[in-house]
Amino acid sequence: MHVATFGGARTPATAIAESKRVKTRASLFARFMSGLKKSRLQEARRVIERHSHLMAPDTLKDDGAAIEGRRTKR
């Protein structure tokens, strides 16, 4: 009885190591949506920065005292 192997026999450990090296790529639509999400987030940050002078001062910087109704010394 003869056994012929073509392409060389791989051990299971080698096959697992090779499969971990291969990184699957996201689909074209997923990459497009990810890029769109990032660009919209950047634009939102630019708009917030541009109009930050119109926003109320941040009252959460005093450890939540404004939420609980306490006044803090400034």
C-alpha positions, 0 to 999 in steps of 0.5 A, spaced: 500 500 500 502 506 497 500 513 500 502 519 495 501 526 498 501 532 493 504 539 496 507 536 502 503 534 509 502 539 514 501 538 521 495 541 524 499 546 528 502 549 522 495 549 519 492 553 525 498 558 525 497 559 518 490 561 519 491 565 525 496 569 520 491 570 515 487 576 517 480 577 513 478 583 510 472 587 511 467 587 505 467 593 501 460 596 504 463 595 511 469 599 509 465 604 506 461 605 512 466 605 517 470 611 513 463 615 512 462 614 520 469 617 521 468 622 516 461 624 519 464 624 526 470 629 524 465 633 521 461 633 527 467 635 532 469 641 527 462 644 528 462 643 535 469 646 536 467 652 531 460 653 535 463 652 542 463 659 544 455 658 544 455 652 548 453 653 556 460 652 560 461 645 562 458 644 569 460 636 570 467 638 571 466 640 579 465 632 580 457 632 579 456 637 585 451 641 580 447 635 578 446 633 586 444 641 587 450 643 591 454 649 590 461 649 590 466 654 591 470 657 585 
